[in-house]
């Protein structure tokens, strides 16, 4: 199993844990109060940098808001990192 597959599985598991709060009726939103900061911290530690900071803030709010746990924030960030465009620089030569 390569690094991309391992990180994808990790992200899918983290999203599944976030969905698990729906498993217990009426306690799901209380579980989100506990899970939201933990999830945001794990998100930041996993992705780091600007993407990690932005994504962890989004993840925190998404976990706290009712009925938004279906958003797979970890998997979306994995896809952004994996399928995102590679930055290419173009060297501009001075005119002679």
Backbone as XML, in Angstrom:
<?xml version="1.0"?>
<chain id="A" units="angstrom">
  <residue number="1" name="UNK">
    <atom name="N" x="0.855" y="-1.170" z="0.000"/>
    <atom name="CA" x="0.000" y="0.000" z="0.000"/>
    <atom name="C" x="0.905" y="1.238" z="0.000"/>
  </residue>
  <residue number="2" name="UNK">
    <atom name="N" x="0.628" y="2.177" z="-0.903"/>
    <atom name="CA" x="1.481" y="3.360" z="-0.977"/>
    <atom name="C" x="0.999" y="4.463" z="-0.033"/>
  </residue>
  <residue number="3" name="UNK">
    <atom name="N" x="1.746" y="5.552" z="-0.004"/>
    <atom name="CA" x="1.462" y="6.647" z="0.933"/>
    <atom name="C" x="0.100" y="7.292" z="0.657"/>
  </residue>
  <residue number="4" name="UNK">
    <atom name="N" x="-0.257" y="7.464" z="-0.620"/>
    <atom name="CA" x="-1.547" y="8.080" z="-0.951"/>
    <atom name="C" x="-2.710" y="7.213" z="-0.481"/>
  </residue>
  <residue number="5" name="UNK">
    <atom name="N" x="-2.601" y="5.907" z="-0.662"/>
    <atom name="CA" x="-3.670" y="5.009" z="-0.230"/>
    <atom name="C" x="-3.801" y="5.000" z="1.289"/>
  </residue>
  <residue number="6" name="UNK">
    <atom name="N" x="-2.675" y="4.989" z="1.970"/>
    <atom name="CA" x="-2.697" y="5.000" z="3.435"/>
    <atom name="C" x="-3.330" y="6.281" z="3.956"/>
  </residue>
  <residue number="7" name="UNK">
    <atom name="N" x="-2.963" y="7.417" z="3.382"/>
    <atom name="CA" x="-3.527" y="8.682" z="3.848"/>
    <atom name="C" x="-5.007" y="8.782" z="3.489"/>
  </residue>
  <residue number="8" name="UNK">
    <atom name="N" x="-5.418" y="8.221" z="2.345"/>
    <atom name="CA" x="-6.840" y="8.219" z="1.992"/>
    <atom name="C" x="-7.635" y="7.386" z="2.988"/>
  </residue>
  <residue number="9" name="UNK">
    <atom name="N" x="-7.134" y="6.231" z="3.352"/>
    <atom name="CA" x="-7.827" y="5.384" z="4.332"/>
    <atom name="C" x="-7.942" y="6.108" z="5.668"/>
  </residue>
  <residue number="10" name="UNK">
    <atom name="N" x="-6.872" y="6.770" z="6.090"/>
    <atom name="CA" x="-6.918" y="7.543" z="7.337"/>
    <atom name="C" x="-8.014" y="8.605" z="7.261"/>
  </residue>
  <residue number="11" name="UNK">
    <atom name="N" x="-8.083" y="9.337" z="6.147"/>
    <atom name="CA" x="-9.085" y="10.394" z="5.995"/>
    <atom name="C" x="-10.502" y="9.826" z="5.981"/>
  </residue>
  <residue number="12" name="UNK">
    <atom name="N" x="-10.688" y="8.694" z="5.327"/>
    <atom name="CA" x="-12.006" y="8.055" z="5.320"/>
    <atom name="C" x="-12.417" y="7.614" z="6.720"/>
  </residue>
  <residue number="13" name="UNK">
    <atom name="N" x="-11.469" y="7.094" z="7.485"/>
    <atom name="CA" x="-11.757" y="6.683" z="8.866"/>
    <atom name="C" x="-12.116" y="7.899" z="9.717"/>
  </residue>
  <residue number="14" name="UNK">
    <atom name="N" x="-11.377" y="8.991" z="9.559"/>
    <atom name="CA" x="-11.673" y="10.197" z="10.341"/>
    <atom name="C" x="-13.063" y="10.735" z="10.003"/>
  </residue>
  <residue number="15" name="UNK">
    <atom name="N" x="-13.435" y="10.730" z="8.722"/>
    <atom name="CA" x="-14.783" y="11.161" z="8.347"/>
    <atom name="C" x="-15.834" y="10.209" z="8.903"/>
  </residue>
  <residue number="16" name="UNK">
    <atom name="N" x="-15.546" y="8.915" z="8.921"/>
    <atom name="CA" x="-16.488" y="7.936" z="9.473"/>
    <atom name="C" x="-16.698" y="8.159" z="10.968"/>
  </residue>
  <residue number="17" name="UNK">
    <atom name="N" x="-15.643" y="8.510" z="11.681"/>
    <atom name="CA" x="-15.780" y="8.814" z="13.113"/>
    <atom name="C" x="-16.683" y="10.032" z="13.290"/>
  </residue>
  <residue number="18" name="UNK">
    <atom name="N" x="-16.529" y="11.020" z="12.429"/>
    <atom name="CA" x="-17.402" y="12.196" z="12.482"/>
    <atom name="C" x="-18.854" y="11.839" z="12.212"/>
  </residue>
  <residue number="19" name="UNK">
    <atom name="N" x="-19.089" y="10.905" z="11.286"/>
    <atom name="CA" x="-20.460" y="10.465" z="11.001"/>
    <atom name="C" x="-21.040" y="9.672" z="12.162"/>
  </residue>
  <residue number="20" name="UNK">
    <atom name="N" x="-20.198" y="9.013" z="12.929"/>
    <atom name="CA" x="-20.653" y="8.114" z="13.989"/>
    <atom name="C" x="-21.473" y="8.828" z="15.053"/>
  </residue>
  <residue number="21" name="UNK">
    <atom name="N" x="-21.328" y="10.135" z="15.170"/>
    <atom name="CA" x="-22.121" y="10.844" z="16.174"/>
    <atom name="C" x="-23.607" y="10.788" z="15.843"/>
  </residue>
  <residue number="22" name="UNK">
    <atom name="N" x="-23.952" y="10.521" z="14.594"/>
    <atom name="CA" x="-25.362" y="10.367" z="14.233"/>
    <atom name="C" x="-25.932" y="9.029" z="14.681"/>
  </residue>
  <residue number="23" name="UNK">
    <atom name="N" x="-25.098" y="8.093" z="15.079"/>
    <atom name="CA" x="-25.550" y="6.751" z="15.434"/>
    <atom name="C" x="-26.429" y="6.744" z="16.683"/>
  </residue>
  <residue number="24" name="UNK">
    <atom name="N" x="-26.216" y="7.676" z="17.580"/>
    <atom name="CA" x="-26.992" y="7.727" z="18.824"/>
    <atom name="C" x="-27.953" y="8.913" z="18.737"/>
  </residue>
  <residue number="25" name="UNK">
    <atom name="N" x="-29.258" y="8.648" z="18.585"/>
    <atom name="CA" x="-30.220" y="9.746" z="18.476"/>
    <atom name="C" x="-30.179" y="10.664" z="19.700"/>
  </residue>
  <residue number="26" name="UNK">
    <atom name="N" x="-30.301" y="11.942" z="19.462"/>
    <atom name="CA" x="-30.344" y="13.012" z="20.458"/>
    <atom name="C" x="-29.009" y="13.257" z="21.155"/>
  </residue>
  <residue number="27" name="UNK">
    <atom name="N" x="-28.125" y="12.292" z="21.149"/>
    <atom name="CA" x="-26.807" y="12.502" z="21.736"/>
    <atom name="C" x="-25.781" y="12.895" z="20.681"/>
  </residue>
  <residue number="28" name="UNK">
    <atom name="N" x="-26.174" y="12.799" z="19.426"/>
    <atom name="CA" x="-25.257" y="13.086" z="18.335"/>
    <atom name="C" x="-24.690" y="14.489" z="18.375"/>
  </residue>
  <residue number="29" name="UNK">
    <atom name="N" x="-25.539" y="15.465" z="18.592"/>
    <atom name="CA" x="-25.055" y="16.852" z="18.611"/>
    <atom name="C" x="-24.210" y="17.128" z="19.854"/>
  </residue>
  <residue number="30" name="UNK">
    <atom name="N" x="-24.499" y="16.466" z="20.967"/>
    <atom name="CA" x="-23.640" y="16.602" z="22.145"/>
    <atom name="C" x="-22.275" y="15.986" z="21.869"/>
  </residue>
  <residue number="31" name="UNK">
    <atom name="N" x="-22.270" y="14.859" z="21.190"/>
    <atom name="CA" x="-21.006" y="14.231" z="20.803"/>
    <atom name="C" x="-20.184" y="15.133" z="19.904"/>
  </residue>
  <residue number="32" name="UNK">
    <atom name="N" x="-20.873" y="15.917" z="19.076"/>
    <atom name="CA" x="-20.165" y="16.858" z="18.202"/>
    <atom name="C" x="-19.455" y="17.946" z="19.000"/>
  </residue>
  <residue number="33" name="UNK">
    <atom name="N" x="-20.002" y="18.327" z="20.136"/>
    <atom name="CA" x="-19.333" y="19.330" z="20.981"/>
    <atom name="C" x="-17.978" y="18.826" z="21.463"/>
  </residue>
  <residue number="34" name="UNK">
    <atom name="N" x="-17.887" y="17.539" z="21.690"/>
    <atom name="CA" x="-16.624" y="16.941" z="22.124"/>
    <atom name="C" x="-15.730" y="16.658" z="20.921"/>
  </residue>
  <residue number="35" name="UNK">
    <atom name="N" x="-16.330" y="16.159" z="19.837"/>
    <atom name="CA" x="-15.549" y="15.739" z="18.674"/>
    <atom name="C" x="-15.002" y="16.919" z="17.860"/>
  </residue>
  <residue number="36" name="UNK">
    <atom name="N" x="-15.715" y="18.027" z="17.796"/>
    <atom name="CA" x="-15.312" y="19.146" z="16.932"/>
    <atom name="C" x="-13.901" y="19.658" z="17.225"/>
  </residue>
  <residue number="37" name="UNK">
    <atom name="N" x="-13.548" y="19.983" z="18.469"/>
    <atom name="CA" x="-12.178" y="20.469" z="18.696"/>
    <atom name="C" x="-11.119" y="19.387" z="18.488"/>
  </residue>
  <residue number="38" name="UNK">
    <atom name="N" x="-11.458" y="18.150" z="18.824"/>
    <atom name="CA" x="-10.507" y="17.050" z="18.614"/>
    <atom name="C" x="-10.263" y="16.861" z="17.120"/>
  </residue>
  <residue number="39" name="UNK">
    <atom name="N" x="-11.336" y="16.848" z="16.358"/>
    <atom name="CA" x="-11.240" y="16.680" z="14.912"/>
    <atom name="C" x="-10.457" y="17.822" z="14.264"/>
  </residue>
  <residue number="40" name="UNK">
    <atom name="N" x="-10.720" y="19.048" z="14.702"/>
    <atom name="CA" x="-10.009" y="20.206" z="14.140"/>
    <atom name="C" x="-8.513" y="20.126" z="14.437"/>
  </residue>
  <residue number="41" name="UNK">
    <atom name="N" x="-8.155" y="19.703" z="15.627"/>
    <atom name="CA" x="-6.738" y="19.571" z="15.981"/>
    <atom name="C" x="-6.065" y="18.483" z="15.135"/>
  </residue>
  <residue number="42" name="UNK">
    <atom name="N" x="-6.731" y="17.354" z="14.994"/>
    <atom name="CA" x="-6.181" y="16.275" z="14.170"/>
    <atom name="C" x="-6.059" y="16.734" z="12.721"/>
  </residue>
  <residue number="43" name="UNK">
    <atom name="N" x="-7.052" y="17.470" z="12.247"/>
    <atom name="CA" x="-7.027" y="17.980" z="10.873"/>
    <atom name="C" x="-5.813" y="18.882" z="10.661"/>
  </residue>
  <residue number="44" name="UNK">
    <atom name="N" x="-5.598" y="19.812" z="11.585"/>
    <atom name="CA" x="-4.455" y="20.722" z="11.452"/>
    <atom name="C" x="-3.137" y="19.966" z="11.507"/>
  </residue>
  <residue number="45" name="UNK">
    <atom name="N" x="-3.029" y="19.024" z="12.425"/>
    <atom name="CA" x="-1.781" y="18.251" z="12.549"/>
    <atom name="C" x="-1.542" y="17.369" z="11.324"/>
  </residue>
  <residue number="46" name="UNK">
    <atom name="N" x="-2.604" y="16.933" z="10.688"/>
    <atom name="CA" x="-2.478" y="16.074" z="9.515"/>
    <atom name="C" x="-2.042" y="16.849" z="8.281"/>
  </residue>
  <residue number="47" name="UNK">
    <atom name="N" x="-2.655" y="18.007" z="8.033"/>
    <atom name="CA" x="-2.410" y="18.728" z="6.787"/>
    <atom name="C" x="-1.457" y="19.907" z="6.943"/>
  </residue>
  <residue number="48" name="UNK">
    <atom name="N" x="-1.401" y="20.525" z="8.121"/>
    <atom name="CA" x="-0.450" y="21.598" z="8.387"/>
    <atom name="C" x="-0.561" y="22.790" z="7.456"/>
  </residue>
  <residue number="49" name="UNK">
    <atom name="N" x="0.217" y="23.814" z="7.741"/>
    <atom name="CA" x="0.293" y="24.997" z="6.895"/>
    <atom name="C" x="-1.025" y="25.736" z="6.762"/>
  </residue>
  <residue number="50" name="UNK">
    <atom name="N" x="-1.138" y="26.514" z="5.681"/>
    <atom name="CA" x="-2.350" y="27.295" z="5.443"/>
    <atom name="C" x="-3.550" y="26.388" z="5.210"/>
  </residue>
  <residue number="51" name="UNK">
    <atom name="N" x="-3.360" y="25.350" z="4.409"/>
    <atom name="CA" x="-4.469" y="24.431" z="4.134"/>
    <atom name="C" x="-4.964" y="23.775" z="5.418"/>
  </residue>
  <residue number="52" name="UNK">
    <atom name="N" x="-4.044" y="23.406" z="6.290"/>
    <atom name="CA" x="-4.427" y="22.787" z="7.552"/>
    <atom name="C" x="-5.161" y="23.745" z="8.468"/>
  </residue>
  <residue number="53" name="UNK">
    <atom name="N" x="-4.701" y="25.001" z="8.519"/>
    <atom name="CA" x="-5.354" y="26.004" z="9.370"/>
    <atom name="C" x="-6.746" y="26.334" z="8.843"/>
  </residue>
  <residue number="54" name="UNK">
    <atom name="N" x="-6.841" y="26.581" z="7.547"/>
    <atom name="CA" x="-8.135" y="26.889" z="6.938"/>
    <atom name="C" x="-9.077" y="25.697" z="7.065"/>
  </residue>
  <residue number="55" name="UNK">
    <atom name="N" x="-8.577" y="24.526" z="6.731"/>
    <atom name="CA" x="-9.394" y="23.322" z="6.784"/>
    <atom name="C" x="-9.830" y="22.955" z="8.188"/>
  </residue>
  <residue number="56" name="UNK">
    <atom name="N" x="-8.954" y="23.164" z="9.171"/>
    <atom name="CA" x="-9.334" y="22.824" z="10.548"/>
    <atom name="C" x="-10.412" y="23.770" z="11.064"/>
  </residue>
  <residue number="57" name="UNK">
    <atom name="N" x="-10.356" y="25.048" z="10.671"/>
    <atom name="CA" x="-11.419" y="25.986" z="11.057"/>
    <atom name="C" x="-12.741" y="25.569" z="10.412"/>
  </residue>
  <residue number="58" name="UNK">
    <atom name="N" x="-12.686" y="25.223" z="9.124"/>
    <atom name="CA" x="-13.882" y="24.745" z="8.425"/>
    <atom name="C" x="-14.406" y="23.466" z="9.079"/>
  </residue>
  <residue number="59" name="UNK">
    <atom name="N" x="-13.502" y="22.547" z="9.380"/>
    <atom name="CA" x="-13.870" y="21.279" z="9.998"/>
    <atom name="C" x="-14.513" y="21.499" z="11.363"/>
  </residue>
  <residue number="60" name="UNK">
    <atom name="N" x="-13.960" y="22.403" z="12.150"/>
    <atom name="CA" x="-14.499" y="22.705" z="13.480"/>
    <atom name="C" x="-15.939" y="23.209" z="13.374"/>
  </residue>
  <residue number="61" name="UNK">
    <atom name="N" x="-16.165" y="24.180" z="12.488"/>
    <atom name="CA" x="-17.507" y="24.741" z="12.314"/>
    <atom name="C" x="-18.459" y="23.685" z="11.756"/>
  </residue>
  <residue number="62" name="UNK">
    <atom name="N" x="-17.976" y="22.919" z="10.797"/>
    <atom name="CA" x="-18.806" y="21.877" z="10.182"/>
    <atom name="C" x="-19.238" y="20.839" z="11.213"/>
  </residue>
  <residue number="63" name="UNK">
    <atom name="N" x="-18.373" y="20.472" z="12.111"/>
    <atom name="CA" x="-18.728" y="19.492" z="13.144"/>
    <atom name="C" x="-19.675" y="20.085" z="14.185"/>
  </residue>
  <residue number="64" name="UNK">
    <atom name="N" x="-19.568" y="21.375" z="14.456"/>
    <atom name="CA" x="-20.442" y="21.992" z="15.456"/>
    <atom name="C" x="-21.851" y="22.265" z="14.938"/>
  </residue>
  <residue number="65" name="UNK">
    <atom name="N" x="-21.955" y="22.648" z="13.673"/>
    <atom name="CA" x="-23.273" y="22.973" z="13.134"/>
    <atom name="C" x="-24.122" y="21.714" z="13.007"/>
  </residue>
  <residue number="66" name="UNK">
    <atom name="N" x="-25.395" y="21.811" z="13.373"/>
    <atom name="CA" x="-26.256" y="20.632" z="13.273"/>
    <atom name="C" x="-26.482" y="20.218" z="11.816"/>
  </residue>
  <residue number="67" name="UNK">
    <atom name="N" x="-26.537" y="18.917" z="11.599"/>
    <atom name="CA" x="-26.861" y="18.299" z="10.313"/>
    <atom name="C" x="-25.825" y="18.574" z="9.216"/>
  </residue>
  <residue number="68" name="UNK">
    <atom name="N" x="-24.601" y="18.869" z="9.570"/>
    <atom name="CA" x="-23.563" y="19.082" z="8.552"/>
    <atom name="C" x="-22.462" y="18.030" z="8.631"/>
  </residue>
  <residue number="69" name="UNK">
    <atom name="N" x="-22.651" y="17.014" z="9.442"/>
    <atom name="CA" x="-21.614" y="15.985" z="9.595"/>
    <atom name="C" x="-21.407" y="15.155" z="8.333"/>
  </residue>
  <residue number="70" name="UNK">
    <atom name="N" x="-22.319" y="15.247" z="7.389"/>
    <atom name="CA" x="-22.183" y="14.452" z="6.167"/>
    <atom name="C" x="-21.078" y="14.975" z="5.253"/>
  </residue>
  <residue number="71" name="UNK">
    <atom name="N" x="-20.577" y="16.186" z="5.507"/>
    <atom name="CA" x="-19.506" y="16.748" z="4.677"/>
    <atom name="C" x="-18.203" y="16.015" z="5.004"/>
  </residue>
  <residue number="72" name="UNK">
    <atom name="N" x="-17.602" y="15.336" z="4.036"/>
    <atom name="CA" x="-16.369" y="14.578" z="4.301"/>
    <atom name="C" x="-15.134" y="15.481" z="4.222"/>
  </residue>
  <residue number="73" name="UNK">
    <atom name="N" x="-14.943" y="16.319" z="5.223"/>
    <atom name="CA" x="-13.900" y="17.351" z="5.151"/>
    <atom name="C" x="-12.490" y="16.773" z="5.043"/>
  </residue>
  <residue number="74" name="UNK">
    <atom name="N" x="-12.195" y="15.700" z="5.749"/>
    <atom name="CA" x="-10.863" y="15.092" z="5.646"/>
    <atom name="C" x="-10.626" y="14.567" z="4.221"/>
  </residue>
  <residue number="75" name="UNK">
    <atom name="N" x="-11.617" y="13.876" z="3.682"/>
    <atom name="CA" x="-11.472" y="13.300" z="2.345"/>
    <atom name="C" x="-11.418" y="14.383" z="1.278"/>
  </residue>
  <residue number="76" name="UNK">
    <atom name="N" x="-12.165" y="15.460" z="1.459"/>
    <atom name="CA" x="-12.095" y="16.570" z="0.507"/>
    <atom name="C" x="-10.703" y="17.193" z="0.491"/>
  </residue>
  <residue number="77" name="UNK">
    <atom name="N" x="-10.101" y="17.361" z="1.663"/>
    <atom name="CA" x="-8.754" y="17.930" z="1.705"/>
    <atom name="C" x="-7.741" y="16.961" z="1.107"/>
  </residue>
  <residue number="78" name="UNK">
    <atom name="N" x="-7.933" y="15.670" z="1.339"/>
    <atom name="CA" x="-7.043" y="14.688" z="0.714"/>
    <atom name="C" x="-7.120" y="14.820" z="-0.805"/>
  </residue>
  <residue number="79" name="UNK">
    <atom name="N" x="-8.353" y="14.921" z="-1.337"/>
    <atom name="CA" x="-8.529" y="15.047" z="-2.787"/>
    <atom name="C" x="-7.906" y="16.341" z="-3.297"/>
  </residue>
  <residue number="80" name="UNK">
    <atom name="N" x="-8.060" y="17.425" z="-2.545"/>
    <atom name="CA" x="-7.466" y="18.706" z="-2.937"/>
    <atom name="C" x="-5.942" y="18.561" z="-3.022"/>
  </residue>
  <residue number="81" name="UNK">
    <atom name="N" x="-5.357" y="17.902" z="-2.041"/>
    <atom name="CA" x="-3.903" y="17.701" z="-2.054"/>
    <atom name="C" x="-3.466" y="16.733" z="-3.148"/>
  </residue>
  <residue number="82" name="UNK">
    <atom name="N" x="-4.227" y="15.674" z="-3.357"/>
    <atom name="CA" x="-3.814" y="14.633" z="-4.295"/>
    <atom name="C" x="-4.071" y="15.018" z="-5.752"/>
  </residue>
  <residue number="83" name="UNK">
    <atom name="N" x="-5.227" y="15.615" z="-6.017"/>
    <atom name="CA" x="-5.592" y="15.946" z="-7.389"/>
    <atom name="C" x="-5.332" y="17.401" z="-7.750"/>
  </residue>
  <residue number="84" name="UNK">
    <atom name="N" x="-4.958" y="18.209" z="-6.757"/>
    <atom name="CA" x="-4.703" y="19.624" z="-7.017"/>
    <atom name="C" x="-3.595" y="19.819" z="-8.034"/>
  </residue>
  <residue number="85" name="UNK">
    <atom name="N" x="-3.671" y="20.926" z="-8.713"/>
    <atom name="CA" x="-2.652" y="21.218" z="-9.727"/>
    <atom name="C" x="-1.306" y="21.463" z="-9.085"/>
  </residue>
  <residue number="86" name="UNK">
    <atom name="N" x="-0.319" y="20.996" z="-9.756"/>
    <atom name="CA" x="1.045" y="21.284" z="-9.334"/>
    <atom name="C" x="1.385" y="22.689" z="-9.807"/>
  </residue>
  <residue number="87" name="UNK">
    <atom name="N" x="2.007" y="23.449" z="-8.949"/>
    <atom name="CA" x="2.395" y="24.804" z="-9.337"/>
    <atom name="C" x="3.585" y="24.722" z="-10.283"/>
  </residue>
  <residue number="88" name="UNK">
    <atom name="N" x="3.431" y="25.345" z="-11.391"/>
    <atom name="CA" x="4.543" y="25.408" z="-12.331"/>
    <atom name="C" x="4.910" y="26.866" z="-12.519"/>
  </residue>
  <residue number="89" name="UNK">
    <atom name="N" x="6.159" y="27.118" z="-12.532"/>
    <atom name="CA" x="6.601" y="28.496" z="-12.724"/>
    <atom name="C" x="7.133" y="28.642" z="-14.140"/>
  </residue>
  <residue number="90" name="UNK">
    <atom name="N" x="6.887" y="29.787" z="-14.679"/>
    <atom name="CA" x="7.361" y="30.094" z="-16.020"/>
    <atom name="C" x="8.445" y="31.145" z="-15.882"/>
  </residue>
  <residue number="91" name="UNK">
    <atom name="N" x="9.596" y="30.820" z="-16.376"/>
    <atom name="CA" x="10.702" y="31.773" z="-16.322"/>
    <atom name="C" x="10.512" y="32.807" z="-17.420"/>
  </residue>
  <residue number="92" name="UNK">
    <atom name="N" x="10.483" y="34.054" z="-17.036"/>
    <atom name="CA" x="10.345" y="35.139" z="-18.005"/>
    <atom name="C" x="11.730" y="35.677" z="-18.299"/>
  </residue>
  <residue number="93" name="UNK">
    <atom name="N" x="12.077" y="35.620" z="-19.550"/>
    <atom name="CA" x="13.390" y="36.097" z="-19.981"/>
    <atom name="C" x="13.291" y="37.578" z="-20.341"/>
  </residue>
  <residue number="94" name="UNK">
    <atom name="N" x="14.259" y="38.373" z="-19.925"/>
    <atom name="CA" x="14.235" y="39.795" z="-20.292"/>
    <atom name="C" x="14.415" y="39.968" z="-21.802"/>
  </residue>
  <residue number="95" name="UNK">
    <atom name="N" x="13.744" y="40.977" z="-22.339"/>
    <atom name="CA" x="13.866" y="41.264" z="-23.775"/>
    <atom name="C" x="15.234" y="41.852" z="-24.062"/>
  </residue>
  <residue number="96" name="UNK">
    <atom name="N" x="15.788" y="41.524" z="-25.206"/>
    <atom name="CA" x="17.114" y="42.048" z="-25.576"/>
    <atom name="C" x="17.008" y="43.042" z="-26.673"/>
  </residue>
</chain>
